[in-house]
Amino acid sequence: MFQTGDLIRFRYTGARARILTDYLDGSYKVLLLQDNEEIIAFRDDIIPEKDFKAVEKSAVEKEIGEQKLKKLSTEDLFYSKEELEKKRTEKLRQNNQVKLEPKSFIESIPQDKSKEYYIPVFKETAPRNSGVWLAFADQGENSYIVYLINDSNFSFNFEFSLNLEEKSVQHLKQHIDQYSYFALAEFDYAMLNDSPIIELNCPGLNLKEMLRLKYKKWISMQQEVPLIGINCRAHLMFSTSRMSNIKPGGTDNLKKYTEAQLKSKPKDHQQLTTYNKVEQLANFDNELDLHAEVLLPNYKSLSSAEIHAQQKLALEKYMLHAIELGVPELFIIHGLGEGVLRKTVETYLSELKRAGKIKTFSNEYISKYGFGATKVRV
């Protein structure tokens, strides 16, 4: 539908952009013409410029009503935050009101729905394996909950920091699993006046990114977010391709990092002896069937995202073992279906080939499997 060089408009903001790269999975790298900034856009969120007539309302805006941007009052323009807080405190005392002590992030989210706040309702979708996102989900007028969306097959520790006027106001260290999301902090629209900077650091992945929020960028961030399945303000912090190419400590990450994330690790792993290696090679099954009903006995109780994550994990574990043993040829059975699993297999094998871990792979007709398997030469 879209080609490199096409001029497009964002449905929900009207922002103009030019297509730079077609990732062939429904997403594109685009250049925002007004800000001269590259971002990721999804097919459902953009239309050709020639077809653009007016800004559309997102599904969220249609459900809860379009939110009006907060305008600065005279006090906001001429008083600092500290002075405004003092004036507010004095007003509360004069009215004999009790000032509530600040609450933690989790405590500050009301547990019951009200006119001012509500918990965002997500429409969970299958993973896209697009990378790591920051999403700002509405929880009331001009108020948002910031989520970390891990739409990748990596699980990792991270450090999050929200800075206003170069001072950290919210900070968090935590772990996130693959294909999952995590509530990080609260964000108010008024914070855009305080030069907000968000920093995300993932030490185990040797990845660090800073997001500086400005009004022009904020209005261009509306898009559908993977996993949670809603339209909201969002920004891709780390793409999957960038995460796949990391090399912690100067070593080959593809094998060592993935091995560290496997759920079932040998307790006392030692280098295989020559005899043990030969014995395991002789008994190694050169076929891996990734069909859910074969791989997972309890697959009916799992979501599509959980099944896909387990299939990817099984593929990684199988290939690492095959490479270690030096299996000359093997077959990954993924079936046809909608091609999601086949594409996952192809993407991972491409990473192994670039890293020099395998020689070739091909998805061609094989009498035993048809087109439902990929042959790999190690």
DRENRO-904006 format. One record per residue (C-alpha): residue number from 1; x, y, z. Coordinates in nm, 2 decimals, padded with zeros to 4 digits. Layout:
(site NUM, (X, Y, Z)),
...
This chain:
(site 1, (00.00, 00.00, 00.00)),
(site 2, (00.28, 00.24, 00.09)),
(site 3, (00.62, 00.27, -00.08)),
(site 4, (00.95, 00.43, 00.02)),
(site 5, (00.93, 00.81, -00.05)),
(site 6, (00.55, 00.83, -00.01)),
(site 7, (00.41, 01.13, 00.17)),
(site 8, (00.16, 01.03, 00.44)),
(site 9, (-00.05, 01.18, 00.73)),
(site 10, (-00.12, 01.04, 01.07)),
(site 11, (-00.49, 00.97, 01.11)),
(site 12, (-00.52, 01.10, 01.47)),
(site 13, (-00.28, 01.40, 01.47)),
(site 14, (-00.26, 01.51, 01.11)),
(site 15, (00.12, 01.52, 01.13)),
(site 16, (00.30, 01.50, 00.78)),
(site 17, (00.57, 01.24, 00.72)),
(site 18, (00.76, 01.06, 00.45)),
(site 19, (00.81, 00.68, 00.43)),
(site 20, (01.18, 00.59, 00.47)),
(site 21, (01.17, 00.21, 00.52)),
(site 22, (00.90, -00.05, 00.48)),
(site 23, (00.96, -00.33, 00.74)),
(site 24, (00.72, -00.55, 00.55)),
(site 25, (00.53, -00.64, 00.87)),
(site 26, (00.28, -00.35, 00.87)),
(site 27, (00.52, -00.10, 01.02)),
(site 28, (00.74, 00.17, 00.86)),
(site 29, (01.02, 00.40, 00.95)),
(site 30, (00.90, 00.75, 00.87)),
(site 31, (01.05, 01.10, 00.89)),
(site 32, (00.83, 01.36, 01.06)),
(site 33, (00.86, 01.66, 00.83)),
(site 34, (00.78, 01.93, 01.08)),
(site 35, (01.03, 01.80, 01.35)),
(site 36, (01.28, 01.63, 01.11)),
(site 37, (01.27, 01.33, 01.34)),
(site 38, (01.25, 00.96, 01.25)),
(site 39, (00.98, 00.74, 01.43)),
(site 40, (00.80, 00.41, 01.38)),
(site 41, (00.45, 00.42, 01.22)),
(site 42, (00.20, 00.14, 01.18)),
(site 43, (-00.02, 00.09, 00.87)),
(site 44, (-00.35, 00.14, 01.05)),
(site 45, (-00.24, 00.48, 01.19)),
(site 46, (-00.14, 00.64, 00.86)),
(site 47, (-00.30, 00.73, 00.52)),
(site 48, (-00.17, 00.87, 00.20)),
(site 49, (-00.15, 01.25, 00.21)),
(site 50, (-00.37, 01.29, -00.10)),
(site 51, (-00.65, 01.10, 00.09)),
(site 52, (-00.62, 01.30, 00.41)),
(site 53, (-00.93, 01.52, 00.48)),
(site 54, (-00.94, 01.58, 00.86)),
(site 55, (-00.80, 01.45, 01.19)),
(site 56, (-00.98, 01.14, 01.31)),
(site 57, (-01.08, 01.04, 01.66)),
(site 58, (-00.90, 00.73, 01.80)),
(site 59, (-01.10, 00.44, 01.95)),
(site 60, (-01.00, 00.57, 02.30)),
(site 61, (-01.12, 00.92, 02.22)),
(site 62, (-01.45, 00.79, 02.09)),
(site 63, (-01.51, 00.59, 02.41)),
(site 64, (-01.42, 00.85, 02.67)),
(site 65, (-01.46, 01.17, 02.47)),
(site 66, (-01.18, 01.39, 02.33)),
(site 67, (-00.96, 01.52, 02.61)),
(site 68, (-00.90, 01.90, 02.60)),
(site 69, (-00.54, 02.02, 02.65)),
(site 70, (-00.49, 02.21, 02.97)),
(site 71, (-00.42, 02.58, 02.92)),
(site 72, (-00.18, 02.76, 03.15)),
(site 73, (-00.34, 03.00, 03.39)),
(site 74, (-00.19, 03.34, 03.49)),
(site 75, (-00.06, 03.18, 03.80)),
(site 76, (00.11, 02.90, 03.61)),
(site 77, (00.29, 03.17, 03.39)),
(site 78, (00.42, 03.39, 03.67)),
(site 79, (00.48, 03.16, 03.97)),
(site 80, (00.72, 02.87, 04.02)),
(site 81, (00.59, 02.53, 04.12)),
(site 82, (00.72, 02.58, 04.48)),
(site 83, (00.53, 02.92, 04.51)),
(site 84, (00.21, 02.76, 04.36)),
(site 85, (00.23, 02.48, 04.62)),
(site 86, (00.27, 02.73, 04.90)),
(site 87, (-00.04, 02.93, 04.77)),
(site 88, (-00.23, 02.60, 04.75)),
(site 89, (-00.14, 02.50, 05.10)),
(site 90, (-00.24, 02.84, 05.24)),
(site 91, (-00.57, 02.82, 05.06)),
(site 92, (-00.64, 02.48, 05.21)),
(site 93, (-00.56, 02.61, 05.56)),
(site 94, (-00.80, 02.90, 05.51)),
(site 95, (-01.07, 02.67, 05.40)),
(site 96, (-01.00, 02.43, 05.70)),
(site 97, (-00.92, 02.15, 05.45)),
(site 98, (-00.67, 01.88, 05.54)),
(site 99, (-00.38, 01.84, 05.30)),
(site 100, (-00.33, 01.48, 05.21)),
(site 101, (00.03, 01.34, 05.22)),
(site 102, (00.17, 01.24, 04.89)),
(site 103, (00.11, 00.88, 04.80)),
(site 104, (00.33, 00.63, 04.61)),
(site 105, (00.25, 00.57, 04.25)),
(site 106, (00.05, 00.26, 04.30)),
(site 107, (-00.14, 00.40, 04.59)),
(site 108, (-00.22, 00.72, 04.39)),
(site 109, (-00.42, 00.52, 04.13)),
(site 110, (-00.79, 00.51, 04.26)),
(site 111, (-00.92, 00.16, 04.28)),
(site 112, (-01.27, 00.26, 04.19)),
(site 113, (-01.38, 00.43, 03.87)),
(site 114, (-01.47, 00.80, 03.92)),
(site 115, (-01.52, 01.11, 03.71)),
(site 116, (-01.16, 01.21, 03.75)),
(site 117, (-00.96, 00.89, 03.73)),
(site 118, (-01.00, 00.54, 03.59)),
(site 119, (-00.78, 00.24, 03.52)),
(site 120, (-00.69, 00.20, 03.15)),
(site 121, (-00.87, -00.09, 02.98)),
(site 122, (-00.65, -00.28, 02.74)),
(site 123, (-00.74, -00.49, 02.45)),
(site 124, (-00.45, -00.73, 02.45)),
(site 125, (-00.32, -00.83, 02.11)),
(site 126, (-00.06, -01.09, 01.98)),
(site 127, (00.30, -00.98, 01.99)),
(site 128, (00.47, -00.82, 01.69)),
(site 129, (00.82, -00.86, 01.82)),
(site 130, (00.88, -00.49, 01.74)),
(site 131, (01.09, -00.40, 02.05)),
(site 132, (01.05, -00.20, 02.37)),
(site 133, (00.80, 00.09, 02.40)),
(site 134, (00.70, 00.36, 02.64)),
(site 135, (00.32, 00.41, 02.64)),
(site 136, (00.12, 00.69, 02.80)),
(site 137, (-00.23, 00.55, 02.87)),
(site 138, (-00.51, 00.79, 02.97)),
(site 139, (-00.63, 00.76, 03.33)),
(site 140, (-00.83, 01.08, 03.34)),
(site 141, (-00.83, 01.43, 03.21)),
(site 142, (-00.47, 01.53, 03.12)),
(site 143, (-00.34, 01.24, 03.34)),
(site 144, (-00.16, 00.93, 03.22)),
(site 145, (00.00, 00.61, 03.34)),
(site 146, (00.34, 00.54, 03.18)),
(site 147, (00.38, 00.18, 03.08)),
(site 148, (00.69, -00.01, 02.96)),
(site 149, (00.58, -00.24, 02.68)),
(site 150, (00.82, -00.53, 02.61)),
(site 151, (00.72, -00.66, 02.27)),
(site 152, (01.03, -00.87, 02.23)),
(site 153, (01.16, -01.21, 02.32)),
(site 154, (01.41, -01.07, 02.57)),
(site 155, (01.35, -01.05, 02.95)),
(site 156, (01.57, -00.80, 03.13)),
(site 157, (01.63, -00.57, 03.43)),
(site 158, (01.58, -00.20, 03.36)),
(site 159, (01.61, 00.14, 03.54)),
(site 160, (01.35, 00.41, 03.46)),
(site 161, (01.38, 00.77, 03.55)),
(site 162, (01.15, 01.07, 03.49)),
(site 163, (01.33, 01.41, 03.52)),
(site 164, (01.16, 01.75, 03.54)),
(site 165, (01.38, 02.06, 03.51)),
(site 166, (01.68, 01.83, 03.53)),
(site 167, (01.57, 01.68, 03.87)),
(site 168, (01.46, 01.32, 03.91)),
(site 169, (01.09, 01.31, 04.03)),
(site 170, (01.02, 00.94, 03.97)),
(site 171, (01.27, 00.65, 03.97)),
(site 172, (01.23, 00.28, 03.94)),
(site 173, (01.45, -00.04, 03.91)),
(site 174, (01.26, -00.35, 03.81)),
(site 175, (01.26, -00.66, 03.59)),
(site 176, (01.03, -00.73, 03.29)),
(site 177, (00.95, -01.05, 03.12)),
(site 178, (00.93, -01.11, 02.75)),
(site 179, (00.61, -01.00, 02.58)),
(site 180, (00.47, -00.83, 02.88)),
(site 181, (00.40, -00.47, 03.01)),
(site 182, (00.47, -00.29, 03.34)),
(site 183, (00.33, 00.03, 03.50)),
(site 184, (00.61, 00.27, 03.57)),
(site 185, (00.48, 00.61, 03.68)),
(site 186, (00.22, 00.89, 03.65)),
(site 187, (00.25, 01.17, 03.40)),
(site 188, (00.04, 01.49, 03.38)),
(site 189, (00.01, 01.70, 03.07)),
(site 190, (00.13, 02.00, 03.27)),
(site 191, (00.47, 01.83, 03.30)),
(site 192, (00.54, 01.93, 02.94)),
(site 193, (00.61, 02.28, 03.07)),
(site 194, (00.90, 02.14, 03.29)),
(site 195, (01.12, 02.00, 03.01)),
(site 196, (01.05, 01.64, 03.09)),
(site 197, (01.32, 01.38, 03.01)),
(site 198, (01.27, 01.01, 03.04)),
(site 199, (01.57, 00.78, 03.07)),
(site 200, (01.56, 00.40, 03.02)),
(site 201, (01.86, 00.20, 03.10)),
(site 202, (01.90, -00.18, 03.05)),
(site 203, (02.24, -00.27, 03.19)),
(site 204, (02.22, -00.64, 03.09)),
(site 205, (02.15, -00.54, 02.73)),
(site 206, (02.40, -00.25, 02.72)),
(site 207, (02.12, -00.03, 02.60)),
(site 208, (02.03, 00.32, 02.72)),
(site 209, (01.80, 00.57, 02.57)),
(site 210, (01.67, 00.92, 02.65)),
(site 211, (01.33, 01.06, 02.55)),
(site 212, (01.30, 01.44, 02.57)),
(site 213, (00.93, 01.53, 02.55)),
(site 214, (00.82, 01.85, 02.38)),
(site 215, (00.47, 01.96, 02.27)),
(site 216, (00.54, 01.90, 01.90)),
(site 217, (00.67, 01.55, 01.97)),
(site 218, (00.38, 01.48, 02.21)),
(site 219, (00.11, 01.55, 01.96)),
(site 220, (00.28, 01.32, 01.70)),
(site 221, (00.31, 01.02, 01.93)),
(site 222, (-00.05, 00.89, 01.90)),
(site 223, (-00.05, 00.53, 01.76)),
(site 224, (-00.16, 00.18, 01.84)),
(site 225, (00.07, 00.01, 02.08)),
(site 226, (00.16, -00.36, 02.06)),
(site 227, (00.04, -00.61, 02.33)),
(site 228, (-00.20, -00.36, 02.51)),
(site 229, (-00.39, -00.30, 02.18)),
(site 230, (-00.50, 00.06, 02.23)),
(site 231, (-00.43, 00.39, 02.06)),
(site 232, (-00.23, 00.62, 02.30)),
(site 233, (00.08, 00.83, 02.31)),
(site 234, (00.38, 00.60, 02.26)),
(site 235, (00.74, 00.59, 02.16)),
(site 236, (00.97, 00.30, 02.05)),
(site 237, (01.27, 00.31, 02.27)),
(site 238, (01.46, 00.00, 02.14)),
(site 239, (01.38, -00.19, 01.82)),
(site 240, (01.41, -00.57, 01.81)),
(site 241, (01.69, -00.55, 01.55)),
(site 242, (01.89, -00.32, 01.78)),
(site 243, (01.84, -00.55, 02.07)),
(site 244, (01.94, -00.85, 01.87)),
(site 245, (02.27, -00.70, 01.77)),
(site 246, (02.39, -00.61, 02.12)),
(site 247, (02.72, -00.75, 02.24)),
(site 248, (02.76, -00.71, 02.62)),
(site 249, (03.12, -00.70, 02.73)),
(site 250, (03.24, -00.74, 02.37)),
(site 251, (03.12, -01.10, 02.35)),
(site 252, (02.87, -01.26, 02.12)),
(site 253, (02.54, -01.18, 02.28)),
(site 254, (02.32, -01.39, 02.06)),
(site 255, (02.43, -01.72, 02.23)),
(site 256, (02.54, -01.61, 02.58)),
(site 257, (02.25, -01.37, 02.66)),
(site 258, (01.98, -01.61, 02.54)),
(site 259, (02.13, -01.89, 02.73)),
(site 260, (02.12, -01.68, 03.04)),
(site 261, (01.75, -01.62, 02.99)),
(site 262, (01.64, -01.98, 02.94)),
(site 263, (01.40, -02.10, 03.20)),
(site 264, (01.56, -02.44, 03.24)),
(site 265, (01.93, -02.43, 03.28)),
(site 266, (02.15, -02.72, 03.39)),
(site 267, (02.25, -02.66, 03.76)),
(site 268, (02.61, -02.77, 03.71)),
(site 269, (02.68, -02.69, 03.34)),
(site 270, (03.03, -02.80, 03.23)),
(site 271, (03.18, -02.81, 02.89)),
(site 272, (03.09, -03.13, 02.71)),
(site 273, (03.36, -03.40, 02.71)),
(site 274, (03.44, -03.54, 02.36)),
(site 275, (03.27, -03.87, 02.45)),
(site 276, (02.96, -03.71, 02.59)),
(site 277, (02.94, -03.48, 02.29)),
(site 278, (02.96, -03.77, 02.04)),
(site 279, (02.69, -03.96, 02.24)),
(site 280, (02.45, -03.66, 02.25)),
(site 281, (02.51, -03.60, 01.88)),
(site 282, (02.41, -03.96, 01.80)),
(site 283, (02.09, -03.92, 02.00)),
(site 284, (02.00, -03.57, 01.88)),
(site 285, (01.67, -03.54, 01.71)),
(site 286, (01.73, -03.33, 01.40)),
(site 287, (01.36, -03.23, 01.38)),
(site 288, (01.20, -02.96, 01.61)),
(site 289, (00.82, -02.94, 01.58)),
(site 290, (00.70, -02.60, 01.70)),
(site 291, (00.33, -02.67, 01.68)),
(site 292, (00.16, -02.57, 02.01)),
(site 293, (-00.02, -02.91, 02.05)),
(site 294, (00.31, -03.09, 02.02)),
(site 295, (00.53, -02.86, 02.21)),
(site 296, (00.30, -02.75, 02.50)),
(site 297, (00.07, -03.00, 02.67)),
(site 298, (-00.13, -02.72, 02.83)),
(site 299, (-00.14, -02.50, 02.53)),
(site 300, (-00.52, -02.46, 02.55)),
(site 301, (-00.49, -02.27, 02.88)),
(site 302, (-00.23, -02.02, 02.73)),
(site 303, (-00.28, -01.70, 02.55)),
(site 304, (-00.15, -01.65, 02.19)),
(site 305, (00.13, -01.43, 02.33)),
(site 306, (00.23, -01.70, 02.59)),
(site 307, (00.23, -01.97, 02.32)),
(site 308, (00.44, -01.77, 02.09)),
(site 309, (00.69, -01.68, 02.36)),
(site 310, (00.73, -02.05, 02.45)),
(site 311, (00.78, -02.15, 02.09)),
(site 312, (01.05, -01.88, 02.05)),
(site 313, (01.22, -02.00, 02.37)),
(site 314, (01.21, -02.37, 02.25)),
(site 315, (01.36, -02.26, 01.91)),
(site 316, (01.65, -02.07, 02.08)),
(site 317, (01.72, -02.36, 02.32)),
(site 318, (01.72, -02.62, 02.04)),
(site 319, (01.94, -02.42, 01.81)),
(site 320, (02.20, -02.33, 02.08)),
(site 321, (02.22, -02.70, 02.16)),
(site 322, (02.25, -02.80, 01.79)),
(site 323, (02.52, -02.55, 01.73)),
(site 324, (02.71, -02.66, 02.04)),
(site 325, (02.70, -03.03, 01.93)),
(site 326, (02.77, -02.94, 01.56)),
(site 327, (02.46, -03.10, 01.41)),
(site 328, (02.52, -03.08, 01.04)),
(site 329, (02.16, -03.05, 00.92)),
(site 330, (01.82, -03.01, 01.10)),
(site 331, (01.46, -02.91, 01.03)),
(site 332, (01.24, -02.66, 01.21)),
(site 333, (00.87, -02.75, 01.16)),
(site 334, (00.65, -02.44, 01.19)),
(site 335, (00.36, -02.51, 00.95)),
(site 336, (00.20, -02.26, 00.72)),
(site 337, (-00.09, -02.09, 00.91)),
(site 338, (-00.08, -01.71, 00.89)),
(site 339, (00.30, -01.72, 00.87)),
(site 340, (00.37, -01.56, 01.21)),
(site 341, (00.57, -01.85, 01.35)),
(site 342, (00.75, -01.91, 01.02)),
(site 343, (00.85, -01.54, 01.02)),
(site 344, (00.98, -01.57, 01.38)),
(site 345, (01.19, -01.87, 01.28)),
(site 346, (01.32, -01.69, 00.97)),
(site 347, (01.41, -01.38, 01.18)),
(site 348, (01.60, -01.58, 01.44)),
(site 349, (01.79, -01.79, 01.19)),
(site 350, (01.89, -01.47, 01.01)),
(site 351, (02.05, -01.35, 01.33)),
(site 352, (02.23, -01.68, 01.37)),
(site 353, (02.36, -01.66, 01.01)),
(site 354, (02.48, -01.30, 01.05)),
(site 355, (02.66, -01.41, 01.37)),
(site 356, (02.83, -01.69, 01.18)),
(site 357, (02.66, -01.96, 01.39)),
(site 358, (02.49, -02.14, 01.10)),
(site 359, (02.58, -02.17, 00.73)),
(site 360, (02.24, -02.16, 00.55)),
(site 361, (01.87, -02.20, 00.60)),
(site 362, (01.58, -02.23, 00.35)),
(site 363, (01.21, -02.27, 00.35)),
(site 364, (01.16, -02.48, 00.03)),
(site 365, (00.94, -02.77, -00.06)),
(site 366, (01.04, -03.09, 00.12)),
(site 367, (00.84, -03.40, 00.04)),
(site 368, (00.81, -03.49, 00.41)),
(site 369, (00.69, -03.14, 00.53)),
(site 370, (00.58, -02.96, 00.22)),
(site 371, (00.65, -02.59, 00.28)),
(site 372, (00.58, -02.62, 00.65)),
(site 373, (00.94, -02.66, 00.76)),
(site 374, (01.28, -02.48, 00.73)),
(site 375, (01.60, -02.67, 00.66)),
(site 376, (01.91, -02.55, 00.85)),
(site 377, (02.27, -02.63, 00.78)),
(site 378, (02.50, -02.57, 01.08)),
